[in-house]
Amino acid sequence: MKKIPLRKCLATAEQLPKKELVRIVRDKEGNVSLDITGKANGRGAYLKKSLEAIEIAEKRHLLDRALEVKVPSEIYEELRQLVSNE
């Protein structure tokens, strides 16, 4: 049986399989983007694919702290669209 990689959601602190989370990554230039593949280079943080997790992360500035950069509001909008499409 293959081992399923687990990651921790920033907002909910739940250990979940990597496929149930979305990775947000900051590259060396400081650009923040969604990493759909989960393999992009840079500092990454994981959020559960739920609106409540996104709201918690935005309200408490969890991504700003984890990625050590101010995360633009467009990233949160992209996250909401991604979650609502699933």
N, C-alpha and C positions, 0 to 999 in steps of 0.2 A: 504494500500500500504506500502510495506517495505521500510525503509530508506536505501539509497545506501551510503556506507561509502566513503567519498572523502579524497584524500590525495594530497599533493602538490609536484610536480616534482621539484627536486633540480635545474636542468638545465634550464627548460623553465618557471618555476614559475607558471605553470598552475594547477588549481584545477581539478583533474580528478577522476573518479571512481577507487577504489582500484584495480579492476581487470585489468585495462588498464595500470597499472604500475608494475614495478618489484622492489622488496625490496632487498636491500643489507644490511647485518647485520654484526656487530662486536660483538663477544662473550666476556666473561670476560677475557679470555686468550689473547685477541687481534687478534684472527683469523677472517679474513673477508671472507664471503661467500655469494652466492646468496640464497635468501629465497623464493623459489617458492611457498610455502604454505602461506607465510605471517604471520606465527605464531611462528617463531623461537624466542628464548630468546635472548636478547641483544639489543644494540643500532642500530636502523634501519634508513635507508634513502631510499627514493623512486626516481626512474627514469622512465620517459616515455619510452615505448617500441618502440623507434625509434633510428636509427643510429645517427641522428643529436644531440639528447639529450645526447647520450653516448659520442660523440666527444666533446661536450661542457664541460661535466663533467670531462673528462680526461684532456683536455687542461687547464682548470681553476682550476684543483685539488679540485673540489667541494666535492667529496666523502672523500678525505683526511681530509678536514676540518670538515665535518659533522660527520664523524665517529671517529675523533681525532686519526687517525692512518694512516700510509702510506699504501695506497691500491696498491697491486701488479698488474702488467700489465695483469696477467692471468685472473683476475676478469673482466677486460674490454673485453678480448677476449671471455670469457664465455658469457658476455652480448651481444656481437655482434653476436655470434652463436645463442643465444636464439632469438634475434630479426629477424635474417635472416631466421630462421626456421618457423616463424609465417607468 
